[in-house]
Each structure stands twice: as C-alpha cells, then as structure tokens.
Amino acid sequence: MKVYGKCQNCSNEIGYSTSANTRVEFAMKDGDSIDLKCLECDTISETQVDQLFAKPSKIAQIGAGLIFLIGTPLAFLIASSIFTGTTNHYVIYIVGGFLLVPVYIYIIINKQDQTRVSDFNRRKIKGRVHNL
C-alpha cells in the first residue's frame, strides 16, 4: 500500500510504500515515525504514523478494469462457443453467470482496496486520552 505524508516545508505530498494494512502494523514494521524526503525542496521531515494517510491504489483500479474489460468478452466467447446450437432456456442463465464472473472480480478488488484504505485512515494509534 502507498501512504502519504505532507512536507513540513512546502506542504507537498510525499509517498511511502509499505506492506502494512493498518497503522499498528505500520508502527510495528517501520516504527512510530519515519523520515520522508521531499522531492521538491529536498528537505527531510520526520513524520509520525498518525500524520500519514492512505489513498486508493491506482494499480488495483487498473488491474480490476483490465480484468473487467478483457474478461467480459472472453467469458461471452467461451460461453457462446460451449452452448451453440442448444435451444434450452437455461443456457441463457448459464451464459449470464459466465458474464457476471468478471463483474464480481472487479467489485471484489475495488472493495478490498477501499476497505484497506479506510481501515488505515480511520484508526489512529494515539487517539483520545481517557481519564479513569
């Protein structure tokens, strides 16, 4: 996943790649704070985990779109080649089922990416301090 922080000098977004899905995992793998180097002004700023935010992955969106665009005609060709010459009405339901497979894959990939981003952005490590 790609997380972003703000440069303290010029407020430019600085990207950082990590395999963590939540802030707690990020803190365990990469530490409570990381040093981000701005490409615009060449300053290094120490950024706390709670100051980072995640965005949806463009790679996941492109992959899901390619599966949808390539998979739908491919599923139609496969289904039509298997069931040519039949007059059974159930064939229409089976062909429709083949066509829904790329749609379901597209929906699942986008939903998983959206869930991962919202989980990272919603939960902070150092939230409210409770007095007991």
C-alpha positions, -999 to +999 in steps of 0.1 A: +000+000+000+012+035-006+008+060+022+014+097+020+027+124+044+030+162+040+063+180+037+066+205+066+084+230+044+064+231+012+033+210+020+039+187-009+027+151-006+054+126-001+047+089-009+060+059+010+054+023+001+047-003+028+032-037+031+012-028+063-025-026+061-031-007+094-013+020+114-005-006+141+011-029+116+030+001+101+043+011+135+054-025+142+072-028+109+085+007+101+085+024+135+064+051+151+079+078+129+097+078+096+119+102+077+103+114+044+124+132+019+106+158-002+115+157-039+105+193-044+125+211-017+150+183-007+141+185+030+138+155+052+109+157+077+102+133+105+065+122+101+045+104+129+024+074+119-008+093+128+001+121+103+002+096+074-028+088+052-036+062+025-051+067-009-068+041-032-042+022-053-042+031-090-026-003-098-056-021-082-080+000-101-062-006-134-060-043-128-096-046-119-105-026-150-084-048-172-100-079-158-134-064-164-126-052-200-108-084-211-128-109-190-163-099-201-158-105-239-137-136-231-164-150-209-190-143-236-169-161-262-163-191-240-200-193-230-213-189-266-188-214-280-198-240-254-236-236-258-240-230-296-269-249-312-289-255-280-324-243-276-327-248-239-337-217-219-314-225-191-285-218-214-293-181-211-289-183-173-256-201-176-242-176-201-253-148-178-234-165-150-203-166-171-206-129-178-210-120-141-177-135-131-155-106-144-180-082-128-177-099-094-139-099-096-139-062-104-162-055-075-142-076-051-109-060-060-122-025-056-140-033-024-109-048-008-088-018-018-114+006-004-116-014+029-078-014+033-076+024+027-105+032+050-091+010+078-057+027+076-072+062+076-099+056+102-079+042+131-052+063+148-026+050+172-026+079+196-063+088+198-082+104+227-067+101+261-092+088+286-091+097+323-101+069+345 
